[in-house]
Amino acid sequence: MHPFKDYSFSWWQLGLLKFSMIAAGVLITVYFPGWFLTDMAVILLWIIFVVPIIYLAIIGLKQIKE
């Protein structure tokens, strides 16, 4: 296993990563008092953040093992 091996993502995978990072940024701001989001929106943002990260981690680990 070579953790520093070169690998690449397609354009839509990077878009998924960016979308997930935006959700993470919103989640961080949710925990400050006075924000407008409901509990359901927080759950949705966590899903939007976690699912793509897991997917991209699996893809990245598969490419590292090759």
All heavy atoms as TSV, in Angstrom:
chain	resi	resn	atom	element	x	y	z
A	1	MET	N	N	0.846	-1.184	0.000
A	1	MET	CA	C	0.000	0.000	0.000
A	1	MET	C	C	0.888	1.241	0.000
A	1	MET	O	O	1.768	1.388	0.841
A	1	MET	CB	C	-0.903	-0.023	1.232
A	1	MET	CG	C	-1.886	1.086	1.284
A	1	MET	SD	S	-3.120	0.755	2.549
A	1	MET	CE	C	-3.224	2.326	3.293
A	2	HIS	N	N	0.653	2.124	-0.950
A	2	HIS	CA	C	1.430	3.347	-1.086
A	2	HIS	C	C	0.514	4.547	-0.882
A	2	HIS	O	O	-0.220	4.931	-1.786
A	2	HIS	CB	C	2.084	3.418	-2.461
A	2	HIS	CG	C	2.915	2.223	-2.796
A	2	HIS	ND1	N	4.080	1.924	-2.131
A	2	HIS	CD2	C	2.745	1.243	-3.698
A	2	HIS	CE1	C	4.586	0.824	-2.619
A	2	HIS	NE2	N	3.788	0.378	-3.575
A	3	PRO	N	N	0.529	5.155	0.289
A	3	PRO	CA	C	-0.413	6.254	0.558
A	3	PRO	C	C	-0.166	7.501	-0.274
A	3	PRO	O	O	-1.047	8.321	-0.439
A	3	PRO	CB	C	-0.220	6.539	2.042
A	3	PRO	CG	C	1.124	5.986	2.374
A	3	PRO	CD	C	1.371	4.854	1.430
A	4	PHE	N	N	1.027	7.659	-0.846
A	4	PHE	CA	C	1.328	8.862	-1.614
A	4	PHE	C	C	1.329	8.611	-3.119
A	4	PHE	O	O	1.883	9.371	-3.889
A	4	PHE	CB	C	2.669	9.448	-1.160
A	4	PHE	CG	C	2.657	9.842	0.288
A	4	PHE	CD1	C	3.413	9.142	1.212
A	4	PHE	CD2	C	1.861	10.890	0.728
A	4	PHE	CE1	C	3.389	9.491	2.551
A	4	PHE	CE2	C	1.836	11.238	2.066
A	4	PHE	CZ	C	2.597	10.549	2.966
A	5	LYS	N	N	0.717	7.513	-3.525
A	5	LYS	CA	C	0.610	7.183	-4.938
A	5	LYS	C	C	-0.326	8.180	-5.630
A	5	LYS	O	O	-1.316	8.620	-5.053
A	5	LYS	CB	C	0.064	5.764	-5.078
A	5	LYS	CG	C	-0.098	5.298	-6.490
A	5	LYS	CD	C	-0.680	3.903	-6.521
A	5	LYS	CE	C	-1.000	3.511	-7.944
A	5	LYS	NZ	N	-1.685	2.242	-8.014
A	6	ASP	N	N	-0.025	8.528	-6.875
A	6	ASP	CA	C	-0.888	9.437	-7.628
A	6	ASP	C	C	-2.181	8.737	-8.017
A	6	ASP	O	O	-2.174	7.572	-8.425
A	6	ASP	CB	C	-0.192	9.905	-8.909
A	6	ASP	CG	C	0.965	10.830	-8.624
A	6	ASP	OD1	O	0.957	11.465	-7.561
A	6	ASP	OD2	O	1.864	10.911	-9.478
A	7	TYR	N	N	-3.263	9.446	-7.877
A	7	TYR	CA	C	-4.549	8.971	-8.356
A	7	TYR	C	C	-5.384	10.184	-8.719
A	7	TYR	O	O	-5.061	11.303	-8.353
A	7	TYR	CB	C	-5.266	8.081	-7.345
A	7	TYR	CG	C	-5.503	8.697	-6.002
A	7	TYR	CD1	C	-6.694	9.349	-5.721
A	7	TYR	CD2	C	-4.554	8.613	-4.989
A	7	TYR	CE1	C	-6.922	9.915	-4.491
A	7	TYR	CE2	C	-4.773	9.173	-3.754
A	7	TYR	CZ	C	-5.960	9.812	-3.508
A	7	TYR	OH	O	-6.184	10.367	-2.286
A	8	SER	N	N	-6.437	9.947	-9.474
A	8	SER	CA	C	-7.236	11.084	-9.942
A	8	SER	C	C	-8.727	10.801	-9.774
A	8	SER	O	O	-9.156	9.655	-9.753
A	8	SER	CB	C	-6.921	11.382	-11.407
A	8	SER	OG	O	-7.227	10.264	-12.198
A	9	PHE	N	N	-9.466	11.884	-9.653
A	9	PHE	CA	C	-10.918	11.830	-9.583
A	9	PHE	C	C	-11.480	12.459	-10.845
A	9	PHE	O	O	-10.848	13.318	-11.461
A	9	PHE	CB	C	-11.439	12.606	-8.370
A	9	PHE	CG	C	-11.118	11.968	-7.049
A	9	PHE	CD1	C	-10.280	12.603	-6.155
A	9	PHE	CD2	C	-11.656	10.758	-6.700
A	9	PHE	CE1	C	-9.979	12.033	-4.933
A	9	PHE	CE2	C	-11.368	10.170	-5.488
A	9	PHE	CZ	C	-10.532	10.801	-4.596
A	10	SER	N	N	-12.688	12.053	-11.217
A	10	SER	CA	C	-13.346	12.685	-12.359
A	10	SER	C	C	-13.949	14.018	-11.911
A	10	SER	O	O	-13.978	14.336	-10.720
A	10	SER	CB	C	-14.433	11.764	-12.923
A	10	SER	OG	O	-15.469	11.607	-11.985
A	11	TRP	N	N	-14.436	14.792	-12.866
A	11	TRP	CA	C	-14.958	16.128	-12.559
A	11	TRP	C	C	-16.162	16.047	-11.637
A	11	TRP	O	O	-16.329	16.872	-10.754
A	11	TRP	CB	C	-15.312	16.876	-13.847
A	11	TRP	CG	C	-16.431	16.255	-14.612
A	11	TRP	CD1	C	-16.335	15.311	-15.591
A	11	TRP	CD2	C	-17.824	16.520	-14.434
A	11	TRP	NE1	N	-17.577	14.969	-16.037
A	11	TRP	CE2	C	-18.517	15.695	-15.349
A	11	TRP	CE3	C	-18.560	17.360	-13.613
A	11	TRP	CZ2	C	-19.899	15.691	-15.453
A	11	TRP	CZ3	C	-19.938	17.349	-13.716
A	11	TRP	CH2	C	-20.589	16.522	-14.629
A	12	TRP	N	N	-17.026	15.026	-11.809
A	12	TRP	CA	C	-18.217	14.965	-10.979
A	12	TRP	C	C	-17.873	14.487	-9.565
A	12	TRP	O	O	-18.551	14.838	-8.605
A	12	TRP	CB	C	-19.299	14.089	-11.618
A	12	TRP	CG	C	-18.926	12.649	-11.769
A	12	TRP	CD1	C	-18.322	12.050	-12.826
A	12	TRP	CD2	C	-19.148	11.616	-10.788
A	12	TRP	NE1	N	-18.137	10.717	-12.578
A	12	TRP	CE2	C	-18.644	10.417	-11.340
A	12	TRP	CE3	C	-19.714	11.586	-9.527
A	12	TRP	CZ2	C	-18.687	9.219	-10.661
A	12	TRP	CZ3	C	-19.761	10.375	-8.847
A	12	TRP	CH2	C	-19.256	9.214	-9.425
A	13	GLN	N	N	-16.818	13.710	-9.416
A	13	GLN	CA	C	-16.392	13.295	-8.083
A	13	GLN	C	C	-15.839	14.488	-7.310
A	13	GLN	O	O	-16.085	14.627	-6.109
A	13	GLN	CB	C	-15.353	12.186	-8.175
A	13	GLN	CG	C	-15.935	10.868	-8.639
A	13	GLN	CD	C	-14.886	9.830	-8.915
A	13	GLN	OE1	O	-13.770	10.156	-9.319
A	13	GLN	NE2	N	-15.239	8.570	-8.729
A	14	LEU	N	N	-15.110	15.361	-7.983
A	14	LEU	CA	C	-14.631	16.575	-7.316
A	14	LEU	C	C	-15.786	17.521	-6.995
A	14	LEU	O	O	-15.776	18.184	-5.955
A	14	LEU	CB	C	-13.595	17.282	-8.187
A	14	LEU	CG	C	-12.232	16.619	-8.216
A	14	LEU	CD1	C	-11.292	17.380	-9.139
A	14	LEU	CD2	C	-11.650	16.513	-6.838
A	15	GLY	N	N	-16.787	17.569	-7.873
A	15	GLY	CA	C	-17.982	18.363	-7.577
A	15	GLY	C	C	-18.699	17.838	-6.348
A	15	GLY	O	O	-19.179	18.608	-5.513
A	16	LEU	N	N	-18.743	16.517	-6.224
A	16	LEU	CA	C	-19.345	15.887	-5.051
A	16	LEU	C	C	-18.573	16.245	-3.790
A	16	LEU	O	O	-19.164	16.548	-2.746
A	16	LEU	CB	C	-19.356	14.375	-5.269
A	16	LEU	CG	C	-20.232	13.500	-4.406
A	16	LEU	CD1	C	-21.693	13.885	-4.563
A	16	LEU	CD2	C	-20.033	12.051	-4.781
A	17	LEU	N	N	-17.254	16.253	-3.889
A	17	LEU	CA	C	-16.420	16.635	-2.751
A	17	LEU	C	C	-16.672	18.089	-2.355
A	17	LEU	O	O	-16.833	18.402	-1.169
A	17	LEU	CB	C	-14.952	16.430	-3.093
A	17	LEU	CG	C	-13.951	16.876	-2.028
A	17	LEU	CD1	C	-14.108	16.047	-0.770
A	17	LEU	CD2	C	-12.543	16.785	-2.568
A	18	LYS	N	N	-16.736	18.984	-3.331
A	18	LYS	CA	C	-16.980	20.397	-3.041
A	18	LYS	C	C	-18.354	20.604	-2.407
A	18	LYS	O	O	-18.500	21.377	-1.453
A	18	LYS	CB	C	-16.857	21.225	-4.312
A	18	LYS	CG	C	-15.446	21.355	-4.802
A	18	LYS	CD	C	-15.388	22.181	-6.068
A	18	LYS	CE	C	-13.977	22.277	-6.575
A	18	LYS	NZ	N	-13.887	23.128	-7.768
A	19	PHE	N	N	-19.360	19.923	-2.932
A	19	PHE	CA	C	-20.716	20.020	-2.384
A	19	PHE	C	C	-20.738	19.536	-0.934
A	19	PHE	O	O	-21.367	20.139	-0.067
A	19	PHE	CB	C	-21.668	19.197	-3.249
A	19	PHE	CG	C	-23.110	19.360	-2.903
A	19	PHE	CD1	C	-23.753	20.573	-3.083
A	19	PHE	CD2	C	-23.833	18.298	-2.410
A	19	PHE	CE1	C	-25.089	20.721	-2.779
A	19	PHE	CE2	C	-25.165	18.436	-2.097
A	19	PHE	CZ	C	-25.794	19.653	-2.283
A	20	SER	N	N	-20.002	18.459	-0.682
A	20	SER	CA	C	-19.922	17.919	0.667
A	20	SER	C	C	-19.212	18.891	1.612
A	20	SER	O	O	-19.619	19.061	2.768
A	20	SER	CB	C	-19.183	16.588	0.625
A	20	SER	OG	O	-19.024	16.067	1.907
A	21	MET	N	N	-18.174	19.552	1.139
A	21	MET	CA	C	-17.454	20.514	1.974
A	21	MET	C	C	-18.315	21.747	2.272
A	21	MET	O	O	-18.230	22.306	3.365
A	21	MET	CB	C	-16.143	20.929	1.302
A	21	MET	CG	C	-15.103	19.833	1.228
A	21	MET	SD	S	-14.539	19.304	2.859
A	21	MET	CE	C	-15.339	17.732	3.016
A	22	ILE	N	N	-19.142	22.143	1.325
A	22	ILE	CA	C	-20.077	23.243	1.590
A	22	ILE	C	C	-21.039	22.845	2.694
A	22	ILE	O	O	-21.321	23.622	3.613
A	22	ILE	CB	C	-20.823	23.645	0.309
A	22	ILE	CG1	C	-19.869	24.331	-0.663
A	22	ILE	CG2	C	-22.007	24.563	0.619
A	22	ILE	CD1	C	-20.443	24.542	-2.049
A	23	ALA	N	N	-21.546	21.607	2.626
A	23	ALA	CA	C	-22.447	21.120	3.671
A	23	ALA	C	C	-21.745	21.095	5.022
A	23	ALA	O	O	-22.330	21.437	6.053
A	23	ALA	CB	C	-22.964	19.726	3.316
A	24	ALA	N	N	-20.454	20.715	5.032
A	24	ALA	CA	C	-19.690	20.703	6.284
A	24	ALA	C	C	-19.553	22.110	6.841
A	24	ALA	O	O	-19.667	22.328	8.051
A	24	ALA	CB	C	-18.314	20.087	6.053
A	25	GLY	N	N	-19.322	23.087	5.970
A	25	GLY	CA	C	-19.225	24.474	6.423
A	25	GLY	C	C	-20.515	24.978	7.024
A	25	GLY	O	O	-20.507	25.669	8.047
A	26	VAL	N	N	-21.627	24.609	6.410
A	26	VAL	CA	C	-22.922	25.013	6.952
A	26	VAL	C	C	-23.163	24.321	8.290
A	26	VAL	O	O	-23.672	24.928	9.237
A	26	VAL	CB	C	-24.060	24.711	5.952
A	26	VAL	CG1	C	-25.418	24.947	6.574
A	26	VAL	CG2	C	-23.900	25.559	4.694
A	27	LEU	N	N	-22.775	23.046	8.379
A	27	LEU	CA	C	-22.942	22.320	9.644
A	27	LEU	C	C	-22.159	22.970	10.779
A	27	LEU	O	O	-22.645	23.052	11.910
A	27	LEU	CB	C	-22.475	20.874	9.489
A	27	LEU	CG	C	-23.478	19.924	8.890
A	27	LEU	CD1	C	-22.813	18.590	8.587
A	27	LEU	CD2	C	-24.646	19.728	9.821
A	28	ILE	N	N	-20.977	23.422	10.493
A	28	ILE	CA	C	-20.170	24.076	11.528
A	28	ILE	C	C	-20.877	25.332	12.031
A	28	ILE	O	O	-20.925	25.602	13.234
A	28	ILE	CB	C	-18.771	24.404	10.985
A	28	ILE	CG1	C	-17.991	23.102	10.787
A	28	ILE	CG2	C	-18.019	25.349	11.913
A	28	ILE	CD1	C	-16.705	23.262	10.019
A	29	THR	N	N	-21.453	26.085	11.115
A	29	THR	CA	C	-22.133	27.308	11.526
A	29	THR	C	C	-23.457	27.032	12.232
A	29	THR	O	O	-23.933	27.879	12.989
A	29	THR	CB	C	-22.402	28.221	10.312
A	29	THR	OG1	O	-23.216	27.534	9.370
A	29	THR	CG2	C	-21.114	28.641	9.665
A	30	VAL	N	N	-24.029	25.848	12.017
A	30	VAL	CA	C	-25.302	25.504	12.663
A	30	VAL	C	C	-25.149	25.433	14.178
A	30	VAL	O	O	-26.074	25.745	14.922
A	30	VAL	CB	C	-25.839	24.171	12.103
A	30	VAL	CG1	C	-26.924	23.579	12.972
A	30	VAL	CG2	C	-26.369	24.380	10.705
A	31	TYR	N	N	-23.992	25.028	14.636
A	31	TYR	CA	C	-23.815	24.841	16.068
A	31	TYR	C	C	-23.599	26.142	16.832
A	31	TYR	O	O	-23.521	26.137	18.047
A	31	TYR	CB	C	-22.687	23.845	16.326
A	31	TYR	CG	C	-23.128	22.449	15.942
A	31	TYR	CD1	C	-22.692	21.854	14.774
A	31	TYR	CD2	C	-24.034	21.753	16.731
A	31	TYR	CE1	C	-23.116	20.594	14.407
A	31	TYR	CE2	C	-24.474	20.493	16.376
A	31	TYR	CZ	C	-24.005	19.919	15.218
A	31	TYR	OH	O	-24.436	18.674	14.863
A	32	PHE	N	N	-23.499	27.252	16.120
A	32	PHE	CA	C	-23.461	28.537	16.785
A	32	PHE	C	C	-24.886	29.004	17.041
A	32	PHE	O	O	-25.765	28.803	16.219
A	32	PHE	CB	C	-22.706	29.569	15.940
A	32	PHE	CG	C	-21.245	29.269	15.833
A	32	PHE	CD1	C	-20.719	28.735	14.678
A	32	PHE	CD2	C	-20.403	29.504	16.901
A	32	PHE	CE1	C	-19.375	28.451	14.569
A	32	PHE	CE2	C	-19.055	29.225	16.815
A	32	PHE	CZ	C	-18.540	28.698	15.648
A	33	PRO	N	N	-25.152	29.630	18.174
A	33	PRO	CA	C	-26.520	30.034	18.490
A	33	PRO	C	C	-27.048	31.093	17.513
A	33	PRO	O	O	-26.325	31.884	16.952
A	33	PRO	CB	C	-26.401	30.617	19.901
A	33	PRO	CG	C	-24.972	30.849	20.138
A	33	PRO	CD	C	-24.217	29.958	19.222
A	34	GLY	N	N	-28.349	31.033	17.320
A	34	GLY	CA	C	-28.997	32.034	16.497
A	34	GLY	C	C	-29.168	31.649	15.035
A	34	GLY	O	O	-29.706	32.420	14.259
A	35	TRP	N	N	-28.694	30.490	14.657
A	35	TRP	CA	C	-28.857	30.098	13.260
A	35	TRP	C	C	-30.275	29.632	13.008
A	35	TRP	O	O	-30.977	29.166	13.883
A	35	TRP	CB	C	-27.847	29.032	12.853
A	35	TRP	CG	C	-26.628	29.662	12.268
A	35	TRP	CD1	C	-25.537	30.086	12.950
A	35	TRP	CD2	C	-26.432	30.004	10.910
A	35	TRP	NE1	N	-24.652	30.657	12.095
A	35	TRP	CE2	C	-25.167	30.624	10.829
A	35	TRP	CE3	C	-27.169	29.857	9.747
A	35	TRP	CZ2	C	-24.637	31.082	9.645
A	35	TRP	CZ3	C	-26.634	30.309	8.565
A	35	TRP	CH2	C	-25.390	30.913	8.524
A	36	PHE	N	N	-30.687	29.666	11.762
A	36	PHE	CA	C	-32.081	29.500	11.363
A	36	PHE	C	C	-32.486	28.073	11.022
A	36	PHE	O	O	-33.664	27.815	10.777
A	36	PHE	CB	C	-32.366	30.398	10.155
A	36	PHE	CG	C	-31.493	30.103	8.975
A	36	PHE	CD1	C	-31.873	29.171	8.030
A	36	PHE	CD2	C	-30.282	30.752	8.825
A	36	PHE	CE1	C	-31.065	28.900	6.939
A	36	PHE	CE2	C	-29.466	30.488	7.738
A	36	PHE	CZ	C	-29.865	29.564	6.795
A	37	LEU	N	N	-31.569	27.132	10.956
A	37	LEU	CA	C	-31.905	25.798	10.478
A	37	LEU	C	C	-32.628	24.965	11.534
A	37	LEU	O	O	-32.369	25.070	12.725
A	37	LEU	CB	C	-30.639	25.071	10.035
A	37	LEU	CG	C	-29.955	25.673	8.818
A	37	LEU	CD1	C	-28.648	24.953	8.556
A	37	LEU	CD2	C	-30.848	25.590	7.606
A	38	THR	N	N	-33.505	24.116	11.069
A	38	THR	CA	C	-34.228	23.206	11.957
A	38	THR	C	C	-33.427	21.922	12.127
A	38	THR	O	O	-32.423	21.707	11.456
A	38	THR	CB	C	-35.602	22.868	11.358
A	38	THR	OG1	O	-35.401	22.181	10.112
A	38	THR	CG2	C	-36.420	24.121	11.135
A	39	ASP	N	N	-33.911	21.053	13.009
A	39	ASP	CA	C	-33.241	19.771	13.226
A	39	ASP	C	C	-33.241	18.912	11.968
A	39	ASP	O	O	-32.273	18.215	11.687
A	39	ASP	CB	C	-33.901	19.008	14.365
A	39	ASP	CG	C	-33.655	19.653	15.717
A	39	ASP	OD1	O	-32.681	20.423	15.823
A	39	ASP	OD2	O	-34.430	19.391	16.644
A	40	MET	N	N	-34.320	18.961	11.187
A	40	MET	CA	C	-34.395	18.167	9.966
A	40	MET	C	C	-33.351	18.626	8.953
A	40	MET	O	O	-32.728	17.813	8.278
A	40	MET	CB	C	-35.792	18.260	9.358
A	40	MET	CG	C	-35.965	17.379	8.157
A	40	MET	SD	S	-35.599	15.675	8.572
A	40	MET	CE	C	-37.103	14.925	8.097
A	41	ALA	N	N	-33.127	19.931	8.857
A	41	ALA	CA	C	-32.115	20.456	7.934
A	41	ALA	C	C	-30.717	20.026	8.383
A	41	ALA	O	O	-29.863	19.732	7.546
A	41	ALA	CB	C	-32.212	21.969	7.857
A	42	VAL	N	N	-30.484	19.977	9.678
A	42	VAL	CA	C	-29.176	19.544	10.192
A	42	VAL	C	C	-28.935	18.085	9.816
A	42	VAL	O	O	-27.846	17.728	9.365
A	42	VAL	CB	C	-29.093	19.750	11.713
A	42	VAL	CG1	C	-27.838	19.115	12.285
A	42	VAL	CG2	C	-29.149	21.223	12.050
A	43	ILE	N	N	-29.939	17.252	9.964
A	43	ILE	CA	C	-29.805	15.839	9.593
A	43	ILE	C	C	-29.533	15.702	8.102
A	43	ILE	O	O	-28.658	14.938	7.690
A	43	ILE	CB	C	-31.071	15.054	10.002
A	43	ILE	CG1	C	-31.163	14.984	11.523
A	43	ILE	CG2	C	-31.054	13.648	9.398
A	43	ILE	CD1	C	-32.484	14.458	12.035
A	44	LEU	N	N	-30.244	16.467	7.293
A	44	LEU	CA	C	-30.034	16.430	5.851
A	44	LEU	C	C	-28.615	16.876	5.491
A	44	LEU	O	O	-27.944	16.258	4.656
A	44	LEU	CB	C	-31.062	17.315	5.139
A	44	LEU	CG	C	-30.929	17.400	3.630
A	44	LEU	CD1	C	-31.171	16.042	2.993
A	44	LEU	CD2	C	-31.905	18.424	3.089
A	45	LEU	N	N	-28.132	17.919	6.126
A	45	LEU	CA	C	-26.774	18.386	5.852
A	45	LEU	C	C	-25.725	17.357	6.271
A	45	LEU	O	O	-24.711	17.188	5.598
A	45	LEU	CB	C	-26.526	19.727	6.535
A	45	LEU	CG	C	-27.235	20.913	5.895
A	45	LEU	CD1	C	-27.075	22.147	6.763
A	45	LEU	CD2	C	-26.702	21.170	4.499
A	46	TRP	N	N	-25.947	16.670	7.384
A	46	TRP	CA	C	-25.018	15.613	7.782
A	46	TRP	C	C	-24.979	14.506	6.742
A	46	TRP	O	O	-23.904	13.983	6.423
A	46	TRP	CB	C	-25.398	15.028	9.143
A	46	TRP	CG	C	-24.775	15.754	10.279
A	46	TRP	CD1	C	-25.398	16.545	11.182
A	46	TRP	CD2	C	-23.387	15.781	10.624
A	46	TRP	NE1	N	-24.483	17.067	12.067
A	46	TRP	CE2	C	-23.246	16.611	11.756
A	46	TRP	CE3	C	-22.254	15.189	10.089
A	46	TRP	CZ2	C	-22.012	16.853	12.345
A	46	TRP	CZ3	C	-21.021	15.443	10.691
A	46	TRP	CH2	C	-20.918	16.258	11.804
A	47	ILE	N	N	-26.138	14.148	6.209
A	47	ILE	CA	C	-26.188	13.109	5.171
A	47	ILE	C	C	-25.452	13.575	3.926
A	47	ILE	O	O	-24.661	12.831	3.334
A	47	ILE	CB	C	-27.647	12.725	4.867
A	47	ILE	CG1	C	-28.250	11.988	6.069
A	47	ILE	CG2	C	-27.735	11.852	3.620
A	47	ILE	CD1	C	-29.743	11.775	5.976
A	48	ILE	N	N	-25.689	14.822	3.517
A	48	ILE	CA	C	-25.024	15.376	2.340
A	48	ILE	C	C	-23.516	15.427	2.554
A	48	ILE	O	O	-22.744	15.269	1.614
A	48	ILE	CB	C	-25.582	16.775	2.004
A	48	ILE	CG1	C	-27.015	16.664	1.508
A	48	ILE	CG2	C	-24.725	17.483	0.973
A	48	ILE	CD1	C	-27.707	18.007	1.353
A	49	PHE	N	N	-23.079	15.612	3.772
A	49	PHE	CA	C	-21.646	15.671	4.073
A	49	PHE	C	C	-21.021	14.272	4.146
A	49	PHE	O	O	-19.977	14.021	3.551
A	49	PHE	CB	C	-21.433	16.415	5.390
A	49	PHE	CG	C	-20.030	16.324	5.917
A	49	PHE	CD1	C	-18.974	16.879	5.214
A	49	PHE	CD2	C	-19.760	15.683	7.108
A	49	PHE	CE1	C	-17.678	16.793	5.693
A	49	PHE	CE2	C	-18.481	15.596	7.597
A	49	PHE	CZ	C	-17.437	16.154	6.883
A	50	VAL	N	N	-21.649	13.353	4.846
A	50	VAL	CA	C	-21.030	12.070	5.159
A	50	VAL	C	C	-21.033	11.103	3.971
A	50	VAL	O	O	-20.015	10.450	3.708
A	50	VAL	CB	C	-21.716	11.428	6.388
A	50	VAL	CG1	C	-21.279	9.999	6.592
A	50	VAL	CG2	C	-21.433	12.255	7.628
A	51	VAL	N	N	-22.128	11.002	3.247
A	51	VAL	CA	C	-22.229	10.018	2.171
A	51	VAL	C	C	-21.163	10.248	1.085
A	51	VAL	O	O	-20.458	9.300	0.715
A	51	VAL	CB	C	-23.661	9.977	1.590
A	51	VAL	CG1	C	-23.723	9.133	0.337
A	51	VAL	CG2	C	-24.634	9.451	2.633
A	52	PRO	N	N	-21.001	11.455	0.560
A	52	PRO	CA	C	-19.942	11.633	-0.443
A	52	PRO	C	C	-18.538	11.404	0.100
A	52	PRO	O	O	-17.669	10.887	-0.614
A	52	PRO	CB	C	-20.093	13.087	-0.893
A	52	PRO	CG	C	-21.488	13.446	-0.561
A	52	PRO	CD	C	-21.819	12.671	0.668
A	53	ILE	N	N	-18.297	11.763	1.348
A	53	ILE	CA	C	-16.975	11.543	1.928
A	53	ILE	C	C	-16.663	10.052	2.009
A	53	ILE	O	O	-15.558	9.612	1.683
A	53	ILE	CB	C	-16.867	12.204	3.321
A	53	ILE	CG1	C	-16.947	13.725	3.193
A	53	ILE	CG2	C	-15.591	11.785	4.042
A	53	ILE	CD1	C	-15.860	14.340	2.349
A	54	ILE	N	N	-17.631	9.255	2.419
A	54	ILE	CA	C	-17.430	7.801	2.476
A	54	ILE	C	C	-17.182	7.249	1.080
A	54	ILE	O	O	-16.272	6.445	0.866
A	54	ILE	CB	C	-18.627	7.110	3.159
A	54	ILE	CG1	C	-18.665	7.471	4.649
A	54	ILE	CG2	C	-18.558	5.602	2.978
A	54	ILE	CD1	C	-19.917	7.021	5.360
A	55	TYR	N	N	-17.982	7.692	0.114
A	55	TYR	CA	C	-17.829	7.232	-1.262
A	55	TYR	C	C	-16.445	7.586	-1.808
A	55	TYR	O	O	-15.751	6.731	-2.363
A	55	TYR	CB	C	-18.911	7.839	-2.150
A	55	TYR	CG	C	-18.672	7.606	-3.622
A	55	TYR	CD1	C	-18.876	6.345	-4.175
A	55	TYR	CD2	C	-18.208	8.616	-4.439
A	55	TYR	CE1	C	-18.633	6.118	-5.507
A	55	TYR	CE2	C	-17.964	8.408	-5.772
A	55	TYR	CZ	C	-18.176	7.145	-6.312
A	55	TYR	OH	O	-17.931	6.936	-7.632
A	56	LEU	N	N	-16.025	8.822	-1.636
A	56	LEU	CA	C	-14.721	9.245	-2.156
A	56	LEU	C	C	-13.571	8.559	-1.423
A	56	LEU	O	O	-12.533	8.277	-2.022
A	56	LEU	CB	C	-14.589	10.759	-2.080
A	56	LEU	CG	C	-15.521	11.524	-3.027
A	56	LEU	CD1	C	-15.447	13.012	-2.747
A	56	LEU	CD2	C	-15.195	11.228	-4.469
A	57	ALA	N	N	-13.748	8.273	-0.151
A	57	ALA	CA	C	-12.718	7.535	0.589
A	57	ALA	C	C	-12.575	6.125	0.034
A	57	ALA	O	O	-11.453	5.626	-0.131
A	57	ALA	CB	C	-13.067	7.492	2.074
A	58	ILE	N	N	-13.678	5.478	-0.279
A	58	ILE	CA	C	-13.626	4.129	-0.850
A	58	ILE	C	C	-12.936	4.157	-2.206
A	58	ILE	O	O	-12.072	3.322	-2.490
A	58	ILE	CB	C	-15.046	3.533	-0.950
A	58	ILE	CG1	C	-15.586	3.236	0.450
A	58	ILE	CG2	C	-15.042	2.271	-1.790
A	58	ILE	CD1	C	-17.063	2.902	0.474
A	59	ILE	N	N	-13.307	5.119	-3.066
A	59	ILE	CA	C	-12.694	5.243	-4.387
A	59	ILE	C	C	-11.188	5.508	-4.247
A	59	ILE	O	O	-10.362	4.895	-4.925
A	59	ILE	CB	C	-13.366	6.357	-5.206
A	59	ILE	CG1	C	-14.820	6.028	-5.491
A	59	ILE	CG2	C	-12.606	6.630	-6.492
A	59	ILE	CD1	C	-15.029	4.791	-6.324
A	60	GLY	N	N	-10.831	6.418	-3.363
A	60	GLY	CA	C	-9.417	6.731	-3.161
A	60	GLY	C	C	-8.626	5.548	-2.641
A	60	GLY	O	O	-7.505	5.286	-3.085
A	61	LEU	N	N	-9.185	4.807	-1.689
A	61	LEU	CA	C	-8.488	3.646	-1.154
A	61	LEU	C	C	-8.331	2.552	-2.193
A	61	LEU	O	O	-7.309	1.865	-2.239
A	61	LEU	CB	C	-9.222	3.118	0.074
A	61	LEU	CG	C	-9.114	3.997	1.319
A	61	LEU	CD1	C	-10.008	3.459	2.433
A	61	LEU	CD2	C	-7.683	4.106	1.791
A	62	LYS	N	N	-9.330	2.366	-3.063
A	62	LYS	CA	C	-9.204	1.390	-4.136
A	62	LYS	C	C	-8.085	1.769	-5.079
A	62	LYS	O	O	-7.335	0.910	-5.547
A	62	LYS	CB	C	-10.517	1.274	-4.915
A	62	LYS	CG	C	-11.566	0.469	-4.213
A	62	LYS	CD	C	-12.820	0.351	-5.077
A	62	LYS	CE	C	-13.902	-0.416	-4.372
A	62	LYS	NZ	N	-15.135	-0.501	-5.175
A	63	GLN	N	N	-7.950	3.064	-5.377
A	63	GLN	CA	C	-6.897	3.496	-6.287
A	63	GLN	C	C	-5.525	3.392	-5.644
A	63	GLN	O	O	-4.543	3.138	-6.333
A	63	GLN	CB	C	-7.157	4.936	-6.760
A	63	GLN	CG	C	-8.336	5.028	-7.690
A	63	GLN	CD	C	-8.522	6.435	-8.239
A	63	GLN	OE1	O	-7.652	7.269	-8.140
A	63	GLN	NE2	N	-9.677	6.662	-8.820
A	64	ILE	N	N	-5.436	3.556	-4.348
A	64	ILE	CA	C	-4.155	3.425	-3.654
A	64	ILE	C	C	-3.693	1.964	-3.668
A	64	ILE	O	O	-2.510	1.688	-3.837
A	64	ILE	CB	C	-4.257	3.946	-2.206
A	64	ILE	CG1	C	-4.355	5.467	-2.223
A	64	ILE	CG2	C	-3.049	3.524	-1.386
A	64	ILE	CD1	C	-4.622	6.070	-0.855
A	65	LYS	N	N	-4.617	1.015	-3.508
A	65	LYS	CA	C	-4.271	-0.390	-3.451
A	65	LYS	C	C	-3.805	-0.943	-4.802
A	65	LYS	O	O	-3.123	-1.950	-4.838
A	65	LYS	CB	C	-5.460	-1.209	-2.946
A	65	LYS	CG	C	-5.739	-1.000	-1.498
A	65	LYS	CD	C	-6.893	-1.847	-1.050
A	65	LYS	CE	C	-7.186	-1.593	0.422
A	65	LYS	NZ	N	-8.332	-2.396	0.893
A	66	GLU	N	N	-4.178	-0.297	-5.900
A	66	GLU	CA	C	-3.814	-0.800	-7.229
A	66	GLU	C	C	-2.365	-0.613	-7.529
A	66	GLU	O	O	-1.637	0.131	-7.064
A	66	GLU	CB	C	-4.644	-0.109	-8.307
A	66	GLU	CG	C	-6.082	-0.482	-8.217
A	66	GLU	CD	C	-6.938	0.284	-9.227
A	66	GLU	OE1	O	-6.408	1.147	-9.957
A	66	GLU	OE2	O	-8.133	0.008	-9.285
